[in-house]
Amino acid sequence: MPARPAAAVDGKERKLAKAGGKKKVHLLAAVTHVPGLVIAQDKVAKDGKANEVTHFRPLLEPCPSRAS
C-alpha cells in the first residue's frame, strides 16, 4: 500500500507586513512533508489565531485529494 500524502498546517503573523488598513497580516499555510512545498496559503481574518481552525477546511478544499 503506498504511503498517503501528508501536510502540515500552521499560521503565522507576518512581521512588518501590513494590509491596506495597516493591520498586521496573519497567514495560514499547508506544507507537504516531502518535498516541503507550500500547497495552499490564505490570509486569516483580522482576529488572527482565533480564526485558524475555521480556515483549515477552506484552505485545503482546492487541494487535490487521493482516494485510498
Predicted model as a PDB file, atoms N, CA, C, CB and O in Angstrom, pLDDT in the B-factor column:
MODEL        1                                                                  
ATOM      1  N   MET A   1       0.843  -1.171   0.000  1.00 51.00           N  
ATOM      2  CA  MET A   1       0.000   0.000   0.000  1.00 51.00           C  
ATOM      3  C   MET A   1       0.893   1.240   0.000  1.00 51.00           C  
ATOM      4  CB  MET A   1      -0.961  -0.005   1.218  1.00 51.00           C  
ATOM      5  O   MET A   1       1.772   1.355   0.853  1.00 51.00           O  
ATOM      6  N   PRO A   2       0.686   2.179  -0.947  1.00 57.00           N  
ATOM      7  CA  PRO A   2       1.516   3.385  -0.983  1.00 57.00           C  
ATOM      8  C   PRO A   2       1.202   4.308   0.191  1.00 57.00           C  
ATOM      9  CB  PRO A   2       1.313   4.132  -2.304  1.00 57.00           C  
ATOM     10  O   PRO A   2       0.080   4.336   0.697  1.00 57.00           O  
ATOM     11  N   ALA A   3       2.195   5.045   0.604  1.00 63.00           N  
ATOM     12  CA  ALA A   3       2.013   5.982   1.715  1.00 63.00           C  
ATOM     13  C   ALA A   3       1.060   7.097   1.310  1.00 63.00           C  
ATOM     14  CB  ALA A   3       3.368   6.573   2.162  1.00 63.00           C  
ATOM     15  O   ALA A   3       1.063   7.540   0.162  1.00 63.00           O  
ATOM     16  N   ARG A   4       0.255   7.541   2.245  1.00 64.00           N  
ATOM     17  CA  ARG A   4      -0.651   8.664   1.978  1.00 64.00           C  
ATOM     18  C   ARG A   4       0.139   9.961   2.036  1.00 64.00           C  
ATOM     19  CB  ARG A   4      -1.832   8.692   2.997  1.00 64.00           C  
ATOM     20  O   ARG A   4       1.045  10.104   2.858  1.00 64.00           O  
ATOM     21  N   PRO A   5      -0.202  10.915   1.161  1.00 72.00           N  
ATOM     22  CA  PRO A   5       0.475  12.204   1.238  1.00 72.00           C  
ATOM     23  C   PRO A   5       0.063  12.912   2.526  1.00 72.00           C  
ATOM     24  CB  PRO A   5       0.146  13.081  -0.005  1.00 72.00           C  
ATOM     25  O   PRO A   5      -1.097  12.845   2.934  1.00 72.00           O  
ATOM     26  N   ALA A   6       0.991  13.571   3.146  1.00 82.00           N  
ATOM     27  CA  ALA A   6       0.710  14.274   4.394  1.00 82.00           C  
ATOM     28  C   ALA A   6       1.088  15.741   4.253  1.00 82.00           C  
ATOM     29  CB  ALA A   6       1.471  13.629   5.574  1.00 82.00           C  
ATOM     30  O   ALA A   6       1.980  16.104   3.486  1.00 82.00           O  
ATOM     31  N   ALA A   7       0.386  16.571   5.013  1.00 85.00           N  
ATOM     32  CA  ALA A   7       0.674  18.006   5.002  1.00 85.00           C  
ATOM     33  C   ALA A   7       0.555  18.534   6.420  1.00 85.00           C  
ATOM     34  CB  ALA A   7      -0.288  18.772   4.042  1.00 85.00           C  
ATOM     35  O   ALA A   7      -0.223  18.020   7.224  1.00 85.00           O  
ATOM     36  N   ALA A   8       1.319  19.547   6.714  1.00 89.00           N  
ATOM     37  CA  ALA A   8       1.242  20.240   7.996  1.00 89.00           C  
ATOM     38  C   ALA A   8       0.600  21.597   7.748  1.00 89.00           C  
ATOM     39  CB  ALA A   8       2.658  20.391   8.660  1.00 89.00           C  
ATOM     40  O   ALA A   8       0.850  22.223   6.718  1.00 89.00           O  
ATOM     41  N   VAL A   9      -0.227  22.056   8.687  1.00 89.00           N  
ATOM     42  CA  VAL A   9      -0.881  23.355   8.563  1.00 89.00           C  
ATOM     43  C   VAL A   9      -0.500  24.189   9.776  1.00 89.00           C  
ATOM     44  CB  VAL A   9      -2.435  23.208   8.444  1.00 89.00           C  
ATOM     45  O   VAL A   9      -0.565  23.719  10.912  1.00 89.00           O  
ATOM     46  N   ASP A  10      -0.098  25.438   9.521  1.00 89.00           N  
ATOM     47  CA  ASP A  10       0.302  26.328  10.606  1.00 89.00           C  
ATOM     48  C   ASP A  10       0.020  27.768  10.208  1.00 89.00           C  
ATOM     49  CB  ASP A  10       1.799  26.141  10.956  1.00 89.00           C  
ATOM     50  O   ASP A  10       0.043  28.109   9.025  1.00 89.00           O  
ATOM     51  N   GLY A  11      -0.243  28.597  11.182  1.00 87.00           N  
ATOM     52  CA  GLY A  11      -0.486  30.009  10.941  1.00 87.00           C  
ATOM     53  C   GLY A  11       0.616  30.856  11.548  1.00 87.00           C  
ATOM     54  O   GLY A  11       1.172  30.523  12.594  1.00 87.00           O  
ATOM     55  N   LYS A  12       0.920  31.944  10.883  1.00 84.00           N  
ATOM     56  CA  LYS A  12       1.950  32.862  11.364  1.00 84.00           C  
ATOM     57  C   LYS A  12       1.533  34.294  11.069  1.00 84.00           C  
ATOM     58  CB  LYS A  12       3.320  32.549  10.715  1.00 84.00           C  
ATOM     59  O   LYS A  12       0.914  34.567  10.040  1.00 84.00           O  
ATOM     60  N   GLU A  13       1.870  35.199  11.962  1.00 80.00           N  
ATOM     61  CA  GLU A  13       1.673  36.615  11.707  1.00 80.00           C  
ATOM     62  C   GLU A  13       2.947  37.142  11.071  1.00 80.00           C  
ATOM     63  CB  GLU A  13       1.319  37.397  13.017  1.00 80.00           C  
ATOM     64  O   GLU A  13       4.037  36.986  11.621  1.00 80.00           O  
ATOM     65  N   ARG A  14       2.803  37.762   9.916  1.00 76.00           N  
ATOM     66  CA  ARG A  14       3.963  38.267   9.179  1.00 76.00           C  
ATOM     67  C   ARG A  14       4.418  39.582   9.792  1.00 76.00           C  
ATOM     68  CB  ARG A  14       3.631  38.453   7.674  1.00 76.00           C  
ATOM     69  O   ARG A  14       3.678  40.566   9.778  1.00 76.00           O  
ATOM     70  N   LYS A  15       5.619  39.602  10.323  1.00 71.00           N  
ATOM     71  CA  LYS A  15       6.186  40.828  10.872  1.00 71.00           C  
ATOM     72  C   LYS A  15       6.498  41.794   9.733  1.00 71.00           C  
ATOM     73  CB  LYS A  15       7.463  40.526  11.702  1.00 71.00           C  
ATOM     74  O   LYS A  15       6.965  41.382   8.672  1.00 71.00           O  
ATOM     75  N   LEU A  16       6.245  43.037   9.952  1.00 68.00           N  
ATOM     76  CA  LEU A  16       6.495  44.120   9.005  1.00 68.00           C  
ATOM     77  C   LEU A  16       5.587  44.069   7.775  1.00 68.00           C  
ATOM     78  CB  LEU A  16       7.934  44.083   8.566  1.00 68.00           C  
ATOM     79  O   LEU A  16       5.709  44.930   6.903  1.00 68.00           O  
ATOM     80  N   ALA A  17       4.685  43.099   7.673  1.00 63.00           N  
ATOM     81  CA  ALA A  17       3.730  43.052   6.557  1.00 63.00           C  
ATOM     82  C   ALA A  17       2.404  43.597   7.058  1.00 63.00           C  
ATOM     83  CB  ALA A  17       3.564  41.588   5.991  1.00 63.00           C  
ATOM     84  O   ALA A  17       1.914  43.192   8.113  1.00 63.00           O  
ATOM     85  N   LYS A  18       1.831  44.508   6.305  1.00 62.00           N  
ATOM     86  CA  LYS A  18       0.569  45.111   6.736  1.00 62.00           C  
ATOM     87  C   LYS A  18      -0.412  45.150   5.589  1.00 62.00           C  
ATOM     88  CB  LYS A  18       0.795  46.521   7.285  1.00 62.00           C  
ATOM     89  O   LYS A  18      -0.028  45.336   4.435  1.00 62.00           O  
ATOM     90  N   ALA A  19      -1.683  44.973   5.911  1.00 58.00           N  
ATOM     91  CA  ALA A  19      -2.752  45.044   4.917  1.00 58.00           C  
ATOM     92  C   ALA A  19      -3.124  46.509   4.706  1.00 58.00           C  
ATOM     93  CB  ALA A  19      -3.997  44.207   5.365  1.00 58.00           C  
ATOM     94  O   ALA A  19      -2.546  47.395   5.335  1.00 58.00           O  
ATOM     95  N   GLY A  20      -4.078  46.762   3.832  1.00 62.00           N  
ATOM     96  CA  GLY A  20      -4.482  48.124   3.497  1.00 62.00           C  
ATOM     97  C   GLY A  20      -4.786  49.013   4.689  1.00 62.00           C  
ATOM     98  O   GLY A  20      -4.439  50.194   4.676  1.00 62.00           O  
ATOM     99  N   GLY A  21      -5.431  48.472   5.728  1.00 62.00           N  
ATOM    100  CA  GLY A  21      -5.774  49.254   6.910  1.00 62.00           C  
ATOM    101  C   GLY A  21      -4.635  49.331   7.910  1.00 62.00           C  
ATOM    102  O   GLY A  21      -4.850  49.705   9.063  1.00 62.00           O  
ATOM    103  N   LYS A  22      -3.437  48.987   7.490  1.00 65.00           N  
ATOM    104  CA  LYS A  22      -2.233  48.988   8.337  1.00 65.00           C  
ATOM    105  C   LYS A  22      -2.358  48.035   9.516  1.00 65.00           C  
ATOM    106  CB  LYS A  22      -1.954  50.393   8.850  1.00 65.00           C  
ATOM    107  O   LYS A  22      -1.809  48.289  10.588  1.00 65.00           O  
ATOM    108  N   LYS A  23      -3.081  46.935   9.317  1.00 69.00           N  
ATOM    109  CA  LYS A  23      -3.150  45.884  10.330  1.00 69.00           C  
ATOM    110  C   LYS A  23      -2.187  44.788   9.927  1.00 69.00           C  
ATOM    111  CB  LYS A  23      -4.603  45.328  10.489  1.00 69.00           C  
ATOM    112  O   LYS A  23      -1.955  44.564   8.739  1.00 69.00           O  
ATOM    113  N   LYS A  24      -1.626  44.103  10.912  1.00 74.00           N  
ATOM    114  CA  LYS A  24      -0.696  43.010  10.611  1.00 74.00           C  
ATOM    115  C   LYS A  24      -1.414  41.906   9.858  1.00 74.00           C  
ATOM    116  CB  LYS A  24      -0.067  42.452  11.903  1.00 74.00           C  
ATOM    117  O   LYS A  24      -2.612  41.698  10.044  1.00 74.00           O  
ATOM    118  N   VAL A  25      -0.687  41.201   9.010  1.00 77.00           N  
ATOM    119  CA  VAL A  25      -1.253  40.140   8.193  1.00 77.00           C  
ATOM    120  C   VAL A  25      -0.967  38.792   8.854  1.00 77.00           C  
ATOM    121  CB  VAL A  25      -0.680  40.185   6.749  1.00 77.00           C  
ATOM    122  O   VAL A  25       0.173  38.495   9.212  1.00 77.00           O  
ATOM    123  N   HIS A  26      -2.022  37.975   9.012  1.00 82.00           N  
ATOM    124  CA  HIS A  26      -1.882  36.646   9.601  1.00 82.00           C  
ATOM    125  C   HIS A  26      -2.202  35.632   8.509  1.00 82.00           C  
ATOM    126  CB  HIS A  26      -2.823  36.459  10.857  1.00 82.00           C  
ATOM    127  O   HIS A  26      -3.294  35.661   7.941  1.00 82.00           O  
ATOM    128  N   LEU A  27      -1.265  34.740   8.208  1.00 86.00           N  
ATOM    129  CA  LEU A  27      -1.418  33.768   7.126  1.00 86.00           C  
ATOM    130  C   LEU A  27      -1.501  32.350   7.669  1.00 86.00           C  
ATOM    131  CB  LEU A  27      -0.259  33.882   6.139  1.00 86.00           C  
ATOM    132  O   LEU A  27      -0.866  32.016   8.670  1.00 86.00           O  
ATOM    133  N   LEU A  28      -2.285  31.527   7.001  1.00 89.00           N  
ATOM    134  CA  LEU A  28      -2.393  30.109   7.315  1.00 89.00           C  
ATOM    135  C   LEU A  28      -1.904  29.363   6.084  1.00 89.00           C  
ATOM    136  CB  LEU A  28      -3.872  29.695   7.708  1.00 89.00           C  
ATOM    137  O   LEU A  28      -2.364  29.638   4.975  1.00 89.00           O  
ATOM    138  N   ALA A  29      -0.980  28.424   6.258  1.00 91.00           N  
ATOM    139  CA  ALA A  29      -0.405  27.710   5.119  1.00 91.00           C  
ATOM    140  C   ALA A  29      -0.389  26.211   5.377  1.00 91.00           C  
ATOM    141  CB  ALA A  29       1.015  28.213   4.829  1.00 91.00           C  
ATOM    142  O   ALA A  29      -0.285  25.751   6.514  1.00 91.00           O  
ATOM    143  N   ALA A  30      -0.497  25.460   4.273  1.00 90.00           N  
ATOM    144  CA  ALA A  30      -0.359  23.995   4.307  1.00 90.00           C  
ATOM    145  C   ALA A  30       0.906  23.644   3.543  1.00 90.00           C  
ATOM    146  CB  ALA A  30      -1.624  23.267   3.689  1.00 90.00           C  
ATOM    147  O   ALA A  30       1.123  24.122   2.429  1.00 90.00           O  
ATOM    148  N   VAL A  31       1.744  22.801   4.152  1.00 90.00           N  
ATOM    149  CA  VAL A  31       3.033  22.431   3.568  1.00 90.00           C  
ATOM    150  C   VAL A  31       3.135  20.916   3.519  1.00 90.00           C  
ATOM    151  CB  VAL A  31       4.216  23.037   4.380  1.00 90.00           C  
ATOM    152  O   VAL A  31       2.807  20.236   4.491  1.00 90.00           O  
ATOM    153  N   THR A  32       3.596  20.377   2.373  1.00 88.00           N  
ATOM    154  CA  THR A  32       3.792  18.934   2.281  1.00 88.00           C  
ATOM    155  C   THR A  32       5.008  18.536   3.110  1.00 88.00           C  
ATOM    156  CB  THR A  32       3.965  18.488   0.804  1.00 88.00           C  
ATOM    157  O   THR A  32       5.943  19.319   3.273  1.00 88.00           O  
ATOM    158  N   HIS A  33       4.986  17.316   3.629  1.00 84.00           N  
ATOM    159  CA  HIS A  33       6.130  16.832   4.404  1.00 84.00           C  
ATOM    160  C   HIS A  33       7.310  16.552   3.484  1.00 84.00           C  
ATOM    161  CB  HIS A  33       5.757  15.563   5.194  1.00 84.00           C  
ATOM    162  O   HIS A  33       8.454  16.860   3.818  1.00 84.00           O  
ATOM    163  N   VAL A  34       7.028  15.971   2.333  1.00 80.00           N  
ATOM    164  CA  VAL A  34       8.080  15.674   1.354  1.00 80.00           C  
ATOM    165  C   VAL A  34       7.558  16.131   0.014  1.00 80.00           C  
ATOM    166  CB  VAL A  34       8.468  14.140   1.332  1.00 80.00           C  
ATOM    167  O   VAL A  34       6.516  15.616  -0.392  1.00 80.00           O  
ATOM    168  N   PRO A  35       8.146  17.006  -0.686  1.00 83.00           N  
ATOM    169  CA  PRO A  35       9.454  17.630  -0.537  1.00 83.00           C  
ATOM    170  C   PRO A  35       9.430  18.984   0.161  1.00 83.00           C  
ATOM    171  CB  PRO A  35      10.073  17.786  -1.868  1.00 83.00           C  
ATOM    172  O   PRO A  35      10.358  19.769  -0.036  1.00 83.00           O  
ATOM    173  N   GLY A  36       8.422  19.297   0.961  1.00 84.00           N  
ATOM    174  CA  GLY A  36       8.398  20.564   1.694  1.00 84.00           C  
ATOM    175  C   GLY A  36       7.896  21.729   0.859  1.00 84.00           C  
ATOM    176  O   GLY A  36       8.483  22.811   0.880  1.00 84.00           O  
ATOM    177  N   LEU A  37       6.809  21.513   0.121  1.00 88.00           N  
ATOM    178  CA  LEU A  37       6.243  22.560  -0.730  1.00 88.00           C  
ATOM    179  C   LEU A  37       5.002  23.160  -0.092  1.00 88.00           C  
ATOM    180  CB  LEU A  37       5.906  22.004  -2.117  1.00 88.00           C  
ATOM    181  O   LEU A  37       4.201  22.445   0.511  1.00 88.00           O  
ATOM    182  N   VAL A  38       4.840  24.477  -0.224  1.00 89.00           N  
ATOM    183  CA  VAL A  38       3.606  25.120   0.216  1.00 89.00           C  
ATOM    184  C   VAL A  38       2.548  24.803  -0.832  1.00 89.00           C  
ATOM    185  CB  VAL A  38       3.789  26.682   0.408  1.00 89.00           C  
ATOM    186  O   VAL A  38       2.697  25.173  -1.997  1.00 89.00           O  
ATOM    187  N   ILE A  39       1.481  24.118  -0.426  1.00 88.00           N  
ATOM    188  CA  ILE A  39       0.440  23.732  -1.369  1.00 88.00           C  
ATOM    189  C   ILE A  39      -0.796  24.618  -1.261  1.00 88.00           C  
ATOM    190  CB  ILE A  39       0.054  22.290  -1.147  1.00 88.00           C  
ATOM    191  O   ILE A  39      -1.651  24.594  -2.147  1.00 88.00           O  
ATOM    192  N   ALA A  40      -0.901  25.400  -0.186  1.00 89.00           N  
ATOM    193  CA  ALA A  40      -2.029  26.314  -0.020  1.00 89.00           C  
ATOM    194  C   ALA A  40      -1.647  27.372   1.003  1.00 89.00           C  
ATOM    195  CB  ALA A  40      -3.319  25.553   0.418  1.00 89.00           C  
ATOM    196  O   ALA A  40      -0.915  27.102   1.955  1.00 89.00           O  
ATOM    197  N   GLN A  41      -2.155  28.577   0.791  1.00 89.00           N  
ATOM    198  CA  GLN A  41      -1.919  29.657   1.748  1.00 89.00           C  
ATOM    199  C   GLN A  41      -3.066  30.645   1.629  1.00 89.00           C  
ATOM    200  CB  GLN A  41      -0.539  30.359   1.499  1.00 89.00           C  
ATOM    201  O   GLN A  41      -3.541  30.923   0.527  1.00 89.00           O  
ATOM    202  N   ASP A  42      -3.514  31.179   2.768  1.00 87.00           N  
ATOM    203  CA  ASP A  42      -4.611  32.130   2.751  1.00 87.00           C  
ATOM    204  C   ASP A  42      -4.463  33.089   3.925  1.00 87.00           C  
ATOM    205  CB  ASP A  42      -5.973  31.402   2.803  1.00 87.00           C  
ATOM    206  O   ASP A  42      -3.891  32.747   4.960  1.00 87.00           O  
ATOM    207  N   LYS A  43      -4.980  34.275   3.745  1.00 84.00           N  
ATOM    208  CA  LYS A  43      -4.988  35.278   4.811  1.00 84.00           C  
ATOM    209  C   LYS A  43      -6.133  34.956   5.761  1.00 84.00           C  
ATOM    210  CB  LYS A  43      -5.129  36.728   4.232  1.00 84.00           C  
ATOM    211  O   LYS A  43      -7.253  34.685   5.328  1.00 84.00           O  
ATOM    212  N   VAL A  44      -5.842  34.988   7.062  1.00 82.00           N  
ATOM    213  CA  VAL A  44      -6.842  34.721   8.086  1.00 82.00           C  
ATOM    214  C   VAL A  44      -7.470  36.058   8.473  1.00 82.00           C  
ATOM    215  CB  VAL A  44      -6.213  33.996   9.335  1.00 82.00           C  
ATOM    216  O   VAL A  44      -6.799  37.089   8.436  1.00 82.00           O  
ATOM    217  N   ALA A  45      -8.733  36.049   8.838  1.00 70.00           N  
ATOM    218  CA  ALA A  45      -9.425  37.267   9.250  1.00 70.00           C  
ATOM    219  C   ALA A  45      -8.648  38.001  10.327  1.00 70.00           C  
ATOM    220  CB  ALA A  45     -10.827  36.940   9.750  1.00 70.00           C  
ATOM    221  O   ALA A  45      -7.793  37.415  10.991  1.00 70.00           O  
ATOM    222  N   LYS A  46      -8.936  39.257  10.499  1.00 63.00           N  
ATOM    223  CA  LYS A  46      -8.152  40.120  11.381  1.00 63.00           C  
ATOM    224  C   LYS A  46      -8.049  39.659  12.832  1.00 63.00           C  
ATOM    225  CB  LYS A  46      -8.728  41.470  11.360  1.00 63.00           C  
ATOM    226  O   LYS A  46      -7.215  40.176  13.575  1.00 63.00           O  
ATOM    227  N   ASP A  47      -8.877  38.696  13.257  1.00 56.00           N  
ATOM    228  CA  ASP A  47      -8.781  38.198  14.625  1.00 56.00           C  
ATOM    229  C   ASP A  47      -7.624  37.223  14.802  1.00 56.00           C  
ATOM    230  CB  ASP A  47     -10.078  37.529  15.025  1.00 56.00           C  
ATOM    231  O   ASP A  47      -7.357  36.765  15.913  1.00 56.00           O  
ATOM    232  N   GLY A  48      -6.939  36.907  13.710  1.00 50.00           N  
ATOM    233  CA  GLY A  48      -5.734  36.082  13.770  1.00 50.00           C  
ATOM    234  C   GLY A  48      -5.965  34.668  14.238  1.00 50.00           C  
ATOM    235  O   GLY A  48      -6.835  33.971  13.716  1.00 50.00           O  
ATOM    236  N   LYS A  49      -5.188  34.232  15.226  1.00 55.00           N  
ATOM    237  CA  LYS A  49      -5.194  32.841  15.659  1.00 55.00           C  
ATOM    238  C   LYS A  49      -6.586  32.317  16.007  1.00 55.00           C  
ATOM    239  CB  LYS A  49      -4.295  32.683  16.842  1.00 55.00           C  
ATOM    240  O   LYS A  49      -6.852  31.129  15.824  1.00 55.00           O  
ATOM    241  N   ALA A  50      -7.463  33.159  16.495  1.00 59.00           N  
ATOM    242  CA  ALA A  50      -8.800  32.711  16.863  1.00 59.00           C  
ATOM    243  C   ALA A  50      -9.546  32.116  15.671  1.00 59.00           C  
ATOM    244  CB  ALA A  50      -9.596  33.867  17.449  1.00 59.00           C  
ATOM    245  O   ALA A  50     -10.476  31.332  15.856  1.00 59.00           O  
ATOM    246  N   ASN A  51      -9.151  32.479  14.448  1.00 70.00           N  
ATOM    247  CA  ASN A  51      -9.851  32.012  13.261  1.00 70.00           C  
ATOM    248  C   ASN A  51      -9.097  30.933  12.483  1.00 70.00           C  
ATOM    249  CB  ASN A  51     -10.122  33.169  12.361  1.00 70.00           C  
ATOM    250  O   ASN A  51      -9.583  30.499  11.438  1.00 70.00           O  
ATOM    251  N   GLU A  52      -7.964  30.495  12.937  1.00 81.00           N  
ATOM    252  CA  GLU A  52      -7.205  29.473  12.204  1.00 81.00           C  
ATOM    253  C   GLU A  52      -8.008  28.196  12.031  1.00 81.00           C  
ATOM    254  CB  GLU A  52      -5.897  29.164  12.924  1.00 81.00           C  
ATOM    255  O   GLU A  52      -7.994  27.612  10.948  1.00 81.00           O  
ATOM    256  N   VAL A  53      -8.701  27.749  13.055  1.00 81.00           N  
ATOM    257  CA  VAL A  53      -9.436  26.491  12.992  1.00 81.00           C  
ATOM    258  C   VAL A  53     -10.553  26.589  11.953  1.00 81.00           C  
ATOM    259  CB  VAL A  53     -10.015  26.128  14.379  1.00 81.00           C  
ATOM    260  O   VAL A  53     -10.786  25.631  11.216  1.00 81.00           O  
ATOM    261  N   THR A  54     -11.242  27.719  11.881  1.00 82.00           N  
ATOM    262  CA  THR A  54     -12.333  27.862  10.919  1.00 82.00           C  
ATOM    263  C   THR A  54     -11.811  27.996   9.489  1.00 82.00           C  
ATOM    264  CB  THR A  54     -13.190  29.071  11.274  1.00 82.00           C  
ATOM    265  O   THR A  54     -12.578  27.795   8.547  1.00 82.00           O  
ATOM    266  N   HIS A  55     -10.549  28.326   9.298  1.00 84.00           N  
ATOM    267  CA  HIS A  55      -9.963  28.461   7.959  1.00 84.00           C  
ATOM    268  C   HIS A  55      -9.318  27.164   7.458  1.00 84.00           C  
ATOM    269  CB  HIS A  55      -8.927  29.572   7.962  1.00 84.00           C  
ATOM    270  O   HIS A  55      -8.939  27.074   6.290  1.00 84.00           O  
ATOM    271  N   PHE A  56      -9.193  26.180   8.318  1.00 82.00           N  
ATOM    272  CA  PHE A  56      -8.488  24.945   7.956  1.00 82.00           C  
ATOM    273  C   PHE A  56      -9.134  24.232   6.767  1.00 82.00           C  
ATOM    274  CB  PHE A  56      -8.445  24.004   9.152  1.00 82.00           C  
ATOM    275  O   PHE A  56      -8.456  23.936   5.783  1.00 82.00           O  
ATOM    276  N   ARG A  57     -10.425  23.958   6.846  1.00 84.00           N  
ATOM    277  CA  ARG A  57     -11.119  23.232   5.771  1.00 84.00           C  
ATOM    278  C   ARG A  57     -11.135  24.038   4.475  1.00 84.00           C  
ATOM    279  CB  ARG A  57     -12.558  22.897   6.194  1.00 84.00           C  
ATOM    280  O   ARG A  57     -10.789  23.483   3.432  1.00 84.00           O  
ATOM    281  N   PRO A  58     -11.525  25.341   4.482  1.00 85.00           N  
ATOM    282  CA  PRO A  58     -11.496  26.113   3.234  1.00 85.00           C  
ATOM    283  C   PRO A  58     -10.093  26.207   2.616  1.00 85.00           C  
ATOM    284  CB  PRO A  58     -12.028  27.512   3.488  1.00 85.00           C  
ATOM    285  O   PRO A  58      -9.955  26.288   1.396  1.00 85.00           O  
ATOM    286  N   LEU A  59      -9.067  26.194   3.453  1.00 85.00           N  
ATOM    287  CA  LEU A  59      -7.689  26.253   2.954  1.00 85.00           C  
ATOM    288  C   LEU A  59      -7.372  25.017   2.114  1.00 85.00           C  
ATOM    289  CB  LEU A  59      -6.690  26.371   4.128  1.00 85.00           C  
ATOM    290  O   LEU A  59      -6.728  25.123   1.070  1.00 85.00           O  
ATOM    291  N   LEU A  60      -7.822  23.846   2.566  1.00 84.00           N  
ATOM    292  CA  LEU A  60      -7.487  22.598   1.894  1.00 84.00           C  
ATOM    293  C   LEU A  60      -8.477  22.173   0.806  1.00 84.00           C  
ATOM    294  CB  LEU A  60      -7.387  21.518   2.903  1.00 84.00           C  
ATOM    295  O   LEU A  60      -8.166  21.270   0.029  1.00 84.00           O  
ATOM    296  N   GLU A  61      -9.669  22.800   0.725  1.00 85.00           N  
ATOM    297  CA  GLU A  61     -10.665  22.412  -0.275  1.00 85.00           C  
ATOM    298  C   GLU A  61     -10.139  22.407  -1.710  1.00 85.00           C  
ATOM    299  CB  GLU A  61     -11.837  23.333  -0.189  1.00 85.00           C  
ATOM    300  O   GLU A  61     -10.426  21.462  -2.444  1.00 85.00           O  
ATOM    301  N   PRO A  62      -9.378  23.423  -2.145  1.00 81.00           N  
ATOM    302  CA  PRO A  62      -8.908  23.408  -3.541  1.00 81.00           C  
ATOM    303  C   PRO A  62      -7.798  22.391  -3.811  1.00 81.00           C  
ATOM    304  CB  PRO A  62      -8.418  24.777  -3.918  1.00 81.00           C  
ATOM    305  O   PRO A  62      -7.482  22.131  -4.972  1.00 81.00           O  
ATOM    306  N   CYS A  63      -7.210  21.822  -2.786  1.00 76.00           N  
ATOM    307  CA  CYS A  63      -6.115  20.871  -2.965  1.00 76.00           C  
ATOM    308  C   CYS A  63      -6.665  19.528  -3.441  1.00 76.00           C  
ATOM    309  CB  CYS A  63      -5.319  20.696  -1.646  1.00 76.00           C  
ATOM    310  O   CYS A  63      -7.704  19.078  -2.958  1.00 76.00           O  
ATOM    311  N   PRO A  64      -5.973  18.883  -4.389  1.00 71.00           N  
ATOM    312  CA  PRO A  64      -6.449  17.570  -4.839  1.00 71.00           C  
ATOM    313  C   PRO A  64      -6.334  16.547  -3.724  1.00 71.00           C  
ATOM    314  CB  PRO A  64      -5.660  17.099  -6.067  1.00 71.00           C  
ATOM    315  O   PRO A  64      -5.386  16.572  -2.939  1.00 71.00           O  
ATOM    316  N   SER A  65      -7.297  15.653  -3.659  1.00 66.00           N  
ATOM    317  CA  SER A  65      -7.230  14.572  -2.666  1.00 66.00           C  
ATOM    318  C   SER A  65      -7.099  13.253  -3.414  1.00 66.00           C  
ATOM    319  CB  SER A  65      -8.497  14.565  -1.729  1.00 66.00           C  
ATOM    320  O   SER A  65      -7.515  13.114  -4.564  1.00 66.00           O  
ATOM    321  N   ARG A  66      -6.514  12.308  -2.728  1.00 56.00           N  
ATOM    322  CA  ARG A  66      -6.298  10.991  -3.344  1.00 56.00           C  
ATOM    323  C   ARG A  66      -7.126   9.981  -2.584  1.00 56.00           C  
ATOM    324  CB  ARG A  66      -4.783  10.588  -3.341  1.00 56.00           C  
ATOM    325  O   ARG A  66      -6.983   9.844  -1.369  1.00 56.00           O  
ATOM    326  N   ALA A  67      -7.973   9.288  -3.274  1.00 51.00           N  
ATOM    327  CA  ALA A  67      -8.804   8.259  -2.619  1.00 51.00           C  
ATOM    328  C   ALA A  67      -7.919   7.077  -2.240  1.00 51.00           C  
ATOM    329  CB  ALA A  67      -9.978   7.793  -3.555  1.00 51.00           C  
ATOM    330  O   ALA A  67      -6.962   6.745  -2.939  1.00 51.00           O  
ATOM    331  N   SER A  68      -8.260   6.455  -1.125  1.00 46.00           N  
ATOM    332  CA  SER A  68      -7.457   5.304  -0.679  1.00 46.00           C  
ATOM    333  C   SER A  68      -7.864   4.030  -1.347  1.00 46.00           C  
ATOM    334  CB  SER A  68      -7.560   5.132   0.804  1.00 46.00           C  
ATOM    335  O   SER A  68      -7.283   2.979  -1.077  1.00 46.00           O  
TER     336      SER A  68                                                      
ENDMDL                                                                          
END                                                                             
